Amino acid sequence: MTYTVNHFGPFYLTFLLFPLLEKSTEARIINVSSTAHFQASSSLVDDPKCDESWGSMGSYYKSKLANVMFASALADRLKNHKNIKAASLHPGFVDSEFGSGVGGISCLRIFCCCLYVNNEDGARTSLFLSRVKFE
């Protein structure tokens, strides 16, 4: 479910919105990822069925890696579409209650509490990227 929500949902939404994006004078496709994508243990092609053996955190890591890979591949394919740009970002450590029901995350939140930003500050990265001029 994690992989579906974090990657396939935004991937499919991009597909559905693409005809509108092509008509736009200036469009952005921004995939919110995480530096947690560096924790993905192996290539996404090792398990094309998204086997549950990934576990909840493994699925999270791989979904965020898929977001980065998708944004990168999309940016390459959009080079002929001067009006559409694609990118991915890590919003920072946002105190959003993410993972509050997952064991281990609570401990991480305690140790990293001084690194977290609030939701409004966490949204600033996405808002900035939505307005920046891409070359």
C-alpha positions in Angstrom: 0.0 0.0 0.0 2.9 2.4 0.8 4.4 2.0 -2.6 1.0 2.5 -4.3 0.2 5.7 -2.3 3.7 7.2 -2.5 4.5 6.4 -6.1 1.9 4.9 -8.3 -0.8 7.4 -7.3 1.3 10.5 -8.2 2.6 8.7 -11.3 -0.9 8.0 -12.6 -2.1 11.5 -11.7 0.7 12.9 -13.8 -0.4 10.7 -16.7 -4.0 11.9 -16.3 -3.0 15.6 -16.1 -0.4 15.5 -18.9 -2.8 16.7 -21.7 -3.6 19.8 -19.6 0.0 20.3 -18.8 0.9 20.3 -22.5 -1.6 23.1 -23.1 -0.2 25.2 -20.3 2.2 28.0 -20.9 4.4 27.1 -17.9 3.8 23.8 -16.0 5.7 22.0 -13.3 5.6 18.4 -12.2 7.1 18.1 -8.8 7.5 14.8 -7.1 8.0 15.0 -3.3 10.5 12.4 -2.4 12.9 12.0 0.6 16.5 11.5 1.3 15.3 8.2 2.6 15.5 7.0 -1.0 19.2 6.5 -0.3 18.2 3.7 2.1 16.5 1.6 -0.7 18.4 -1.7 -0.4 18.3 -2.7 -4.0 17.2 -1.8 -7.5 13.5 -1.4 -8.1 13.6 -4.0 -10.9 14.6 -6.7 -8.4 11.0 -7.0 -7.3 8.6 -5.8 -10.0 5.6 -7.3 -8.2 6.3 -5.1 -5.1 6.5 -8.1 -2.9 5.5 -7.5 0.7 8.9 -8.8 1.8 10.0 -5.2 1.5 8.4 -4.3 4.8 6.9 -1.0 5.6 10.1 1.0 5.7 11.6 -0.8 2.7 8.4 0.1 0.7 8.7 3.7 1.8 12.4 3.9 0.8 11.7 2.3 -2.6 8.7 4.4 -3.3 10.8 7.5 -2.7 13.6 6.2 -4.9 10.9 5.5 -7.6 9.8 9.2 -7.3 13.3 10.5 -7.9 13.9 8.1 -10.8 10.5 9.0 -12.3 11.2 12.8 -12.0 14.6 12.4 -13.6 13.4 10.3 -16.5 10.5 12.6 -17.0 12.7 15.7 -17.1 14.9 14.0 -19.8 11.8 13.1 -21.9 10.4 16.6 -21.5 13.4 18.4 -23.0 11.3 19.0 -26.2 8.5 20.4 -24.2 9.9 23.8 -23.2 6.7 24.6 -21.2 6.9 21.6 -18.9 9.6 20.9 -16.3 9.9 18.0 -13.9 11.8 17.7 -10.7 11.8 16.0 -7.3 12.6 17.3 -3.9 13.1 16.4 -0.3 11.1 18.8 1.9 13.2 18.4 4.9 12.4 16.7 8.2 8.8 17.9 8.6 7.0 17.3 11.9 3.9 16.0 10.2 3.1 13.0 12.4 4.2 10.8 9.4 4.8 7.2 10.6 3.4 7.8 14.0 1.9 4.3 14.0 5.1 2.6 12.8 7.5 1.2 15.4 11.0 2.7 15.4 9.7 6.0 13.9 8.7 7.2 17.4 12.3 6.8 18.6 13.6 8.6 15.5 11.2 11.5 16.2 12.5 11.8 19.8 16.2 11.9 18.7 15.6 14.2 15.7 13.1 16.6 17.3 15.6 19.5 17.0 15.9 18.9 13.2 12.2 19.1 12.4 10.4 22.0 10.9 6.7 22.7 11.0 4.3 21.9 8.2 4.3 25.4 6.8 8.1 25.6 6.6 8.1 22.1 5.1 5.9 23.3 2.3 8.2 26.1 1.4 10.5 23.8 -0.6 7.7 22.6 -2.8 6.3 26.2 -3.2 9.8 27.5 -4.2 10.3 24.7 -6.7 6.9 25.4 -8.2 7.9 29.0 -9.0 11.6 28.8 -9.9 12.7 29.2 -13.5 14.3 26.1 -14.9 17.0 26.4 -17.5 
